[in-house]
Structures are given as structure tokens and as C-alpha cells.
Amino acid sequence: MQINPKKKLLNARPFLKWVGGKTQLLNELEKRIPDQIREKKTIKKYIEPYVGGGALFFYLKTKYDIKDSYLFDINKELIVAYKTIQMESKALIDKLEEIENKHLEKSEENRKEHYYEVRNKFNRQISNFDYDNYNENWVERTSFLIFLNKTGFNGLFRQNQKCEFNVPFGRYNNPKIYDEKNIIAVSEALRNTEIICGDFTESEKYVEKESFIYFDPPYRPISKTSNFTTYAKNGFQEEDQIRLSELFKKMDKKGAYLMLSNSDPKNEDIDDDFFDELYRGHNIERVPAKRHINCDASKRGEINELIITNYPI
Ligand SMILES: C[S@@+](CC[C@H](N)C(=O)[O-])C[C@H]1O[C@@H](n2cnc3c(N)ncnc32)[C@H](O)[C@@H]1O
């Protein structure tokens, strides 16, 4: 009897909480998968130039037969974690178990102390850490990243100018630091996947006719006070959004299926046509999305998200 490899992949979900994660938007994104892919249930090549927590990638892996995938992100800590799970999921689970046991047996006050101990260790490693060549230190570092992500305030990933992780301790009663089944499912989902640390433009050379590309870049700020676009050290600027639209056009010419999401600047300023201008001639839709990134609670709630495709829906 043939084993259906997709069966094993059910339930692979993001292993990190990530700012801008698309779990909330999955329904809307799925409705806009190209018909050709939906009918065949197969994706020859899937490319995500800003993978972050990978919500759409993991979701698609449970439903479609994806032959080859290429995941990019500029965040080297994130890429170390993806590659470690891909290569050493068992060793990682052991490390996570160790760190979780150590944490949960402590009192609230001592948990806080433990958090800062791990955070300091994580930051001290930066200067000597070999981010380019896989070695045994990657497992420990990934366990630290997952631990800090699950016990730090709001599950943020934030660095200061020196690239040090500077999120404060978050008070959770019994934080679930890892889910063994999910780590294994993620590791399976990452088979036949190239994981690359770099600028999104590096994805261009992998694109072929009928490749499916999902772009989820850092947002343009939706309000003057919001600074949630500062993912990388120097942030993602307006000129980067323009660079992306140029890449979109090049990939369109190659015959790839392209889907892009971004915040809708019209949420703040109805006359802001920034993306309408950049993607003129393509399919631009505005869909309601819930996002909680406004500091002012009264302004939280429904806002629109843009979904742009180079094929009709
Ligand atoms: C909105 S998040 C992606 C979220 C993802 N879709 C998810 O579901 O979690 C944007 C990502 O772009 C990455 N990024 C920022 N600048 C980049 C660049 N120049 N090239 C590639 N990735 C970049 C950030 O590190 C971040 O992970």
C-alpha cells in the first residue's frame, strides 16, 4: 500500500509567534489560490521571499502536494531555527524539553530570572556565532529562540541596534514552550525545501513558469505612531516596497503565479494610492482583517488588508 506523504504533514503550524503572521488571513488567502493549482492539488515550485512564521506555507503543505519550496528571510536567527528543525528536530526536542522543565519547576519570580539568564546567554553568543555553517551550537540557539519567543512579552521578536534581542519577560501562567508533534510535523514539512537567508530579490533566480510565489513583506506603517515595520535592523522602507513591485513585474513576465499581501494605507488615508499605483494593471482586492497592532485599544479592530495577484480571481 502506498503511504500518502501528505497524511503525515497534517497539523504543521508555525513554530514561532511572529509579528505580521498570517494565520488570521489564511481563509482569504486560500480563496485566492490560482485555479490551476487548486484543480491539480499540486504546486510544482512554491517560493516565499518573506517567510516569517510561515503560516501560509505550513497550511498549504497540509493540503497540496508541493514538489519544491524555497523560503527566504533576512532574519538570520529565524533562518538558523528553520534549518535546525529541518536537520535536527530530535536533538532540538531534547533541548526544548530540558529548558521547559527547568523553567516550569521555578516560581514566578525565578522564572523571570531564568528568562533573563537565557536572554543574556543568547545575546552574548551573537559576536562569535557562525550563522553560515551548520554546527552543534545551532540546536542550543534555536531552543533559546523558541523559549524566548514563547515566554517573552507578546511573542515579539525585536532587536536593538546591536542586534541584541531585547523583548522583556512576559507573564504567562504555564507557558507551552514547544509542541513535540508540531516540531516533527514542521521538520517533515521542510523536506524538499531550500531555506535561504537573504534579501527577497535573491528569490528571483528560482522563479519559473507556473511557480507560485507568496509575498508578505513588512507593512508600510498604518499609522504615524506604529513602528511595527521595523523587523530588520534598518527597517523596510518605502523604496523597498518599490523594489518589490519591480521584482513582481519581472516575475510576472516569467509566467509565475504571484500573490502579495500588505496593509491597506487607505485604512488611514483614503486618498493614499501608493499600492494602487505600484500594482496598476494587476488584481487588487481589499479584504477585512483583524490586527492588533494599534497601541490605542479603541482603534483596534477591523481594518482592510490588501491582496494583490497577477491572475484573475
Ligand atoms: C510580515 S512578516 C512575514 C510573516 C509571515 N507571512 C507569517 O505568516 O509569519 C515579514 C518578514 O519579512 C522579513 N524581511 C524584512 N526585510 C526583508 C528583506 N529585505 N528580504 C527578505 N525578508 C525580509 C522579516 O524578517 C519578516 O520575517
The ligand as a Gaussian input file, in Angstrom:
#p B3LYP/6-31G(d) Opt

LIG

0 1
 C        5.043000      40.263000       7.580000
 S        6.433000      39.288000       8.015000
 C        6.039000      37.746000       7.240000
 C        5.048000      36.975000       8.074000
 C        4.696000      35.595000       7.539000
 N        3.906000      35.646000       6.350000
 C        3.974000      34.788000       8.607000
 O        2.896000      34.237000       8.369000
 O        4.502000      34.708000       9.741000
 C        7.720000      39.917000       7.013000
 C        9.064000      39.201000       7.082000
 O        9.962000      39.838000       6.145000
 C       11.289000      39.731000       6.629000
 N       12.106000      40.730000       5.912000
 C       12.291000      42.046000       6.185000
 N       13.061000      42.626000       5.244000
 C       13.377000      41.651000       4.345000
 C       14.144000      41.636000       3.143000
 N       14.737000      42.735000       2.661000
 N       14.247000      40.462000       2.467000
 C       13.669000      39.320000       2.955000
 N       12.922000      39.295000       4.092000
 C       12.786000      40.431000       4.769000
 C       11.137000      39.945000       8.130000
 O       12.242000      39.386000       8.816000
 C        9.792000      39.240000       8.420000
 O       10.011000      37.929000       8.858000

